């Protein structure tokens, strides 16, 4: 930890998904939004996460000329 203490962290796990570009991001969203995949994710999330505590953040890389992509 650079600042603070572990107890201040609102999570107990983190995942990073790196995609090639914005088109790949939209393709991924399309796949996980499909009814069968979405239903599977809902089932898995119920087993893994505390309801109401799941957070998601979308970041874009900052390059020399501004945001990449």
Secondary structure as UniProt FT lines:
FT   HELIX           6..8
FT   HELIX           22..33
FT   HELIX           35..48
FT   TURN            51..52
FT   STRAND          62..63
FT   TURN            64..65
FT   STRAND          66..67
//
